[in-house]
Amino acid sequence: MAQSKADTASQASLQSDNVSVPHEEGIHVVRSITVDRPVEELYRFWHTPTYMPTVFKNVESVDVIGDNRLRWVIKLPTDQKVELQVEVYTDVLNEVISWRSLPASEMQMAASVRFRPAPPNRGTEVQLTLEFVPPGGALSKAFLRLFEEAPQQYVGQFLREFKQVMETGEKATIEGQTSGRESEVAQ
């Protein structure tokens, strides 16, 4: 019997010693959103991560560097840029995609996105799980734990931007709009 891509990825991850985020050392975030699009369309977007910079302002670039391997450049909320080399270790058609950083990465990270049909005629529930060890070591991690909601809010905004683009084809923005101050409004 032929193996599916998901079976191959799962077996490869079982044989790998790469553990990107050691147990209970990282920040753990789980957020979900319902998007009024079919599962297949949303899965296809995440399966082609080179599209991500067009949707997510904090993803500067995503490049394919080999089979199931990608290079991500991400701009953190602190304006710091980090480069991640990740491997896709789970890929089940229209269900789940999982990534984890490789040892050469500047930050340890593991993530997965799951797709489930929402109740009839309501689209797809998309669940993003992210676990990471912030760059900067213990001090940075302690700072993030003090403001535990910050990573939750960041991932929530990430998913809202995704929803906007998938449902409307564009991201709402206020760039280029005046604040309404009289000095900025043409008479």
Residue frames relative to the residue before (quaternion, step in Angstrom):
aa qw qx qy qz dx dy dz
M 1.0000 0.0000 0.0000 0.0000 0.00 0.00 0.00
A 0.4313 -0.7111 0.4943 0.2531 3.62 -0.86 0.93
Q 0.4162 -0.6953 0.5275 0.2551 3.56 -1.08 0.76
S 0.4040 -0.6715 0.5561 0.2767 3.52 -1.13 0.66
K 0.6767 -0.4731 0.3616 0.4331 3.56 -1.27 0.28
A 0.6352 0.5368 -0.3303 0.4464 3.59 1.02 -0.81
D 0.6478 0.5137 -0.3252 0.4590 3.61 0.95 -0.85
T 0.6516 0.5179 -0.3070 0.4615 3.56 0.96 -0.88
A 0.6622 0.4952 -0.3093 0.4697 3.59 0.91 -0.90
S 0.6510 0.5180 -0.3208 0.4527 3.60 0.94 -0.83
Q 0.6646 0.4932 -0.3104 0.4677 3.58 0.92 -0.86
A 0.6335 0.5270 -0.3353 0.4566 3.58 0.98 -0.78
S 0.6780 0.4838 -0.3116 0.4573 3.59 0.93 -0.81
L 0.6225 0.5312 -0.3531 0.4535 3.60 1.08 -0.59
Q 0.6901 0.4691 -0.2757 0.4771 3.57 1.10 -0.66
S 0.6246 0.5752 -0.3281 0.4139 3.57 1.22 -0.40
D 0.3463 -0.7196 0.5614 0.2172 3.56 -1.12 0.66
N 0.4594 0.6942 -0.4423 0.3338 3.60 1.25 0.07
V 0.0631 0.7452 -0.6602 0.0699 3.55 -0.63 1.15
S 0.2842 -0.8259 0.4618 0.1544 3.54 -0.23 1.25
V 0.7885 0.1276 -0.0784 0.5965 3.62 0.99 -0.71
P 0.3510 -0.7517 0.5154 0.2146 3.60 -0.37 1.19
H 0.6694 -0.5414 0.3498 0.3693 3.56 -1.11 0.79
E 0.8716 0.0159 -0.0738 0.4843 3.56 -0.90 1.10
E 0.5408 0.6189 -0.4212 0.3835 3.62 1.09 0.49
G 0.7310 0.4517 -0.2385 0.4524 3.58 1.12 -0.50
I 0.5477 -0.5234 0.5195 0.3952 3.49 -1.44 -0.14
H 0.1517 -0.8079 0.5676 0.0461 3.59 -0.79 1.03
V 0.0026 0.7955 -0.6031 0.0592 3.57 -0.77 1.10
V 0.0099 0.7588 -0.6512 0.0118 3.56 -1.03 0.88
R 0.0905 0.7814 -0.6089 0.1022 3.59 -0.72 1.11
S 0.1378 -0.7807 0.6063 0.0628 3.53 -1.18 0.69
I 0.0189 -0.7674 0.6407 0.0131 3.52 -1.28 0.49
T 0.3217 -0.7178 0.5766 0.2209 3.56 -1.14 0.59
V 0.1185 -0.7912 0.5998 0.0120 3.54 -0.81 1.10
D 0.3794 -0.7477 0.5049 0.2051 3.57 -0.81 1.02
R 0.5013 0.5713 -0.4735 0.4450 3.54 0.55 1.27
P 0.5937 -0.5824 0.4109 0.3735 3.61 -1.17 0.46
V 0.6568 -0.5200 0.3895 0.3827 3.55 -1.22 0.65
E 0.6699 0.5357 -0.3107 0.4095 3.58 0.81 -1.01
E 0.6657 0.5084 -0.3021 0.4551 3.58 0.96 -0.83
L 0.6774 0.4822 -0.2908 0.4734 3.59 0.96 -0.86
Y 0.6201 0.5248 -0.3375 0.4756 3.57 1.00 -0.78
R 0.6459 0.5354 -0.3223 0.4386 3.60 0.89 -0.93
F 0.6298 0.5296 -0.3366 0.4578 3.60 0.99 -0.82
W 0.7177 0.4384 -0.2608 0.4740 3.61 0.75 -1.01
H 0.6262 0.5451 -0.3345 0.4460 3.58 1.13 -0.58
T 0.7154 0.3155 -0.2109 0.5867 3.58 1.28 -0.35
P 0.0868 -0.8763 0.4707 0.0552 3.60 0.55 1.15
T 0.4963 0.6458 -0.4501 0.3660 3.62 1.18 -0.15
Y 0.5839 0.5703 -0.3679 0.4455 3.64 1.26 -0.24
M 0.5180 0.7133 -0.3920 0.2631 3.58 1.12 -0.58
P 0.6383 0.5229 -0.3674 0.4291 3.67 0.88 -0.66
T 0.6227 0.5397 -0.3571 0.4399 3.62 1.11 -0.45
V 0.7246 0.4020 -0.2294 0.5107 3.60 1.21 -0.42
F 0.7988 0.2852 -0.1228 0.5152 3.57 0.82 -1.01
K 0.4010 -0.7619 0.4586 0.2201 3.56 -0.45 1.22
N 0.6965 0.4729 -0.2882 0.4563 3.62 1.09 -0.52
V 0.6053 0.4815 -0.3726 0.5129 3.59 1.27 0.01
E 0.2516 -0.8086 0.5185 0.1184 3.53 -0.34 1.26
S 0.7869 -0.1588 0.1165 0.5848 3.59 0.96 -0.83
V 0.0827 -0.7374 0.6669 0.0686 3.51 -1.34 0.50
D 0.0105 -0.8057 0.5906 -0.0445 3.56 -0.68 1.14
V 0.4086 -0.6668 0.5651 0.2628 3.55 -1.09 0.77
I 0.0804 -0.8220 0.5636 0.0152 3.59 -0.76 1.06
G 0.7934 -0.1029 0.0528 0.5976 3.59 1.27 0.12
D 0.7280 -0.3829 0.3076 0.4783 3.55 -1.32 -0.08
N 0.8562 -0.0289 -0.0294 0.5150 3.57 -0.74 1.13
R 0.6424 0.4956 -0.3377 0.4771 3.63 1.16 0.45
L 0.0672 -0.7977 0.5987 -0.0283 3.52 -1.02 0.97
R 0.2390 -0.7092 0.6355 0.1899 3.53 -1.32 0.39
W 0.1011 -0.7864 0.6092 0.0146 3.56 -0.72 1.15
V 0.0992 -0.7280 0.6710 0.0998 3.57 -1.12 0.69
I 0.0407 -0.8178 0.5715 -0.0534 3.54 -0.58 1.25
K 0.2824 -0.7225 0.6090 0.1655 3.52 -1.07 0.87
L 0.3063 -0.7738 0.5318 0.1567 3.57 -0.57 1.20
P 0.6711 -0.4986 0.3491 0.4232 3.62 -1.20 0.33
T 0.6417 0.5164 -0.3153 0.4713 3.60 1.22 -0.42
D 0.4945 -0.6643 0.3893 0.4033 3.60 1.39 0.07
Q 0.4607 0.6390 -0.4631 0.4063 3.59 1.26 0.25
K 0.2567 -0.7478 0.5903 0.1625 3.59 -1.05 0.74
V 0.0546 -0.7801 0.6225 0.0305 3.54 -1.05 0.81
E 0.2748 -0.7362 0.5967 0.1624 3.51 -1.16 0.70
L 0.0972 -0.7873 0.6085 0.0185 3.52 -0.88 1.04
Q 0.1463 -0.7090 0.6774 0.1308 3.52 -1.09 0.76
V 0.0262 -0.8284 0.5576 -0.0468 3.54 -0.61 1.18
E 0.2292 -0.7260 0.6235 0.1777 3.49 -1.32 0.38
V 0.3800 -0.6590 0.5975 0.2536 3.52 -1.18 0.71
Y 0.0503 -0.8398 0.5403 0.0148 3.57 -0.54 1.08
T 0.7444 0.1769 -0.1836 0.6172 3.58 1.29 -0.01
D 0.1255 0.7702 -0.6148 0.1145 3.55 -0.88 0.96
V 0.0791 0.7863 -0.6001 0.1239 3.54 -0.14 1.35
L 0.5292 -0.6874 0.4035 0.2909 3.56 -0.51 1.25
N 0.8748 -0.0151 -0.0509 0.4816 3.54 -0.85 1.17
E 0.6651 0.4907 -0.3126 0.4682 3.61 1.23 0.38
V 0.8041 -0.1779 0.1811 0.5376 3.60 0.62 -1.08
I 0.0481 -0.7308 0.6792 0.0487 3.52 -1.28 0.63
S 0.0433 -0.8011 0.5970 -0.0019 3.59 -0.89 0.95
W 0.1227 -0.7725 0.6216 0.0413 3.55 -1.12 0.83
R 0.0016 0.7586 -0.6486 -0.0620 3.52 -1.33 0.25
S 0.5174 -0.6461 0.4652 0.3138 3.52 -1.11 0.71
L 0.3990 -0.6861 0.5623 0.2322 3.49 -1.29 0.57
P 0.7096 -0.4932 0.2911 0.4104 3.61 -1.17 0.45
A 0.6549 0.5309 -0.3245 0.4289 3.65 1.04 -0.61
S 0.5097 0.6790 -0.4059 0.3382 3.61 1.25 -0.17
E 0.5137 -0.6481 0.4790 0.2945 3.54 -1.23 0.58
M 0.7694 0.1648 -0.1033 0.6084 3.57 1.28 -0.25
Q 0.3830 -0.6980 0.5498 0.2526 3.56 -1.06 0.72
M 0.1065 0.8012 -0.5725 0.1380 3.57 -0.83 1.02
A 0.0039 0.7384 -0.6737 -0.0300 3.52 -1.27 0.59
A 0.0345 0.8072 -0.5864 0.0585 3.58 -0.97 0.82
S 0.0117 -0.7682 0.6385 0.0457 3.50 -1.28 0.42
V 0.1485 -0.7442 0.6425 0.1063 3.52 -1.24 0.53
R 0.1301 -0.7955 0.5915 0.0211 3.54 -0.83 1.10
F 0.1935 -0.7763 0.5953 0.0744 3.53 -1.10 0.80
R 0.0633 0.7772 -0.6227 0.0645 3.57 -0.87 1.02
P 0.4939 -0.6349 0.4863 0.3413 3.57 -0.92 0.78
A 0.3750 -0.6940 0.5683 0.2340 3.57 -0.98 0.88
P 0.7129 -0.3876 0.3002 0.5015 3.63 -1.20 0.08
P 0.7294 -0.4658 0.2669 0.4240 3.60 -1.13 0.63
N 0.8614 0.0824 -0.1169 0.4874 3.52 -1.02 1.01
R 0.6005 0.5645 -0.3681 0.4303 3.59 1.13 0.54
G 0.6253 -0.5805 0.3360 0.3990 3.61 1.20 0.23
T 0.6196 -0.5334 0.4479 0.3619 3.52 -1.15 -0.83
E 0.3194 -0.6987 0.6014 0.2193 3.54 -1.06 0.78
V 0.1176 -0.7804 0.6135 0.0263 3.55 -0.80 1.09
Q 0.0696 -0.7964 0.6006 0.0105 3.58 -0.70 1.09
L 0.1185 -0.7839 0.6085 0.0351 3.56 -0.75 1.11
T 0.0786 -0.7676 0.6359 0.0139 3.54 -0.83 1.06
L 0.0015 -0.8003 0.5962 -0.0631 3.54 -0.80 1.08
E 0.0121 0.7659 -0.6423 0.0275 3.52 -0.96 0.93
F 0.1246 0.8118 -0.5568 0.1237 3.57 -0.75 0.99
V 0.2980 -0.6781 0.6347 0.2203 3.51 -1.35 0.41
P 0.3860 -0.7554 0.4717 0.2405 3.60 -0.43 1.16
P 0.5093 -0.6080 0.4901 0.3617 3.57 -1.10 0.61
G 0.6551 0.5020 -0.3679 0.4283 3.57 -1.07 0.64
G 0.4863 -0.7264 0.3924 0.2862 3.56 1.27 0.10
A 0.8524 -0.2006 0.1367 0.4632 3.53 -1.29 -0.53
L 0.6397 0.5365 -0.3354 0.4364 3.61 0.96 -0.81
S 0.6641 0.4958 -0.2950 0.4755 3.56 0.93 -0.90
K 0.6544 0.5067 -0.3093 0.4683 3.58 0.95 -0.87
A 0.6452 0.5129 -0.3231 0.4650 3.61 0.95 -0.82
F 0.6253 0.5378 -0.3284 0.4603 3.59 1.00 -0.82
L 0.6834 0.4790 -0.2880 0.4696 3.60 0.88 -0.94
R 0.6362 0.5190 -0.3391 0.4592 3.60 1.01 -0.67
L 0.6025 0.5469 -0.3585 0.4576 3.61 1.09 -0.61
F 0.7652 0.2464 -0.1208 0.5823 3.55 1.09 -0.79
E 0.0627 -0.8738 0.4817 0.0229 3.54 0.88 1.07
E 0.6404 0.5458 -0.3341 0.4247 3.59 1.05 -0.67
A 0.5332 0.6572 -0.4133 0.3361 3.65 1.08 -0.54
P 0.6905 0.4406 -0.3162 0.4787 3.67 0.74 -0.84
Q 0.6124 0.5458 -0.3494 0.4527 3.62 1.05 -0.72
Q 0.6729 0.4916 -0.2902 0.4704 3.58 0.94 -0.92
Y 0.6305 0.5490 -0.3212 0.4448 3.57 0.98 -0.85
V 0.6922 0.4523 -0.2698 0.4934 3.59 0.88 -0.96
G 0.6093 0.5501 -0.3466 0.4539 3.59 1.08 -0.68
Q 0.6579 0.4937 -0.3020 0.4820 3.59 0.97 -0.86
F 0.5933 0.5726 -0.3353 0.4558 3.56 1.07 -0.82
L 0.7069 0.4496 -0.2610 0.4795 3.60 0.87 -0.97
R 0.6232 0.5306 -0.3512 0.4546 3.63 1.02 -0.68
E 0.6319 0.5156 -0.3282 0.4766 3.60 1.02 -0.76
F 0.6257 0.5329 -0.3240 0.4686 3.57 1.01 -0.84
K 0.6549 0.5183 -0.3043 0.4580 3.60 0.89 -0.95
Q 0.6488 0.5298 -0.3195 0.4430 3.60 0.89 -0.94
V 0.7024 0.4676 -0.2764 0.4600 3.55 0.80 -0.99
M 0.6833 0.4894 -0.3014 0.4502 3.58 0.88 -0.86
E 0.7296 0.4329 -0.2496 0.4668 3.60 0.98 -0.75
T 0.8097 0.2727 -0.1250 0.5043 3.60 0.97 -0.80
G 0.4811 -0.6732 0.4366 0.3532 3.58 1.20 -0.39
E 0.7811 0.1721 -0.1308 0.5857 3.58 1.28 0.01
K 0.4320 -0.6763 0.5398 0.2541 3.51 -1.34 0.37
A 0.4439 -0.6803 0.5133 0.2770 3.58 -0.85 0.96
T 0.0556 0.7991 -0.5943 0.0721 3.56 -0.96 0.89
I 0.3067 -0.7326 0.5708 0.2083 3.54 -1.24 0.42
E 0.3596 0.7442 -0.4894 0.2780 3.57 1.28 0.14
G 0.8061 0.2597 -0.2145 0.4865 3.55 -0.97 0.90
Q 0.6034 0.5345 -0.3737 0.4588 3.58 1.24 -0.07
T 0.4803 -0.6513 0.4963 0.3143 3.54 -1.10 0.64
S 0.5406 -0.6205 0.4603 0.3329 3.53 -1.25 0.39
G 0.5556 -0.6053 0.3927 0.4132 3.58 1.26 -0.27
R 0.4427 0.6731 -0.4713 0.3590 3.57 1.27 0.03
E 0.6032 -0.6039 0.3881 0.3476 3.53 -1.00 0.85
S 0.6516 0.5309 -0.3230 0.4350 3.59 0.99 -0.79
E 0.7111 0.4386 -0.2575 0.4855 3.62 1.21 -0.44
V 0.6481 0.5116 -0.3157 0.4676 3.56 1.22 -0.36
A 0.4173 -0.7106 0.5069 0.2529 3.57 -0.77 1.04
Q 0.3845 -0.7305 0.5240 0.2096 3.55 -0.99 0.87
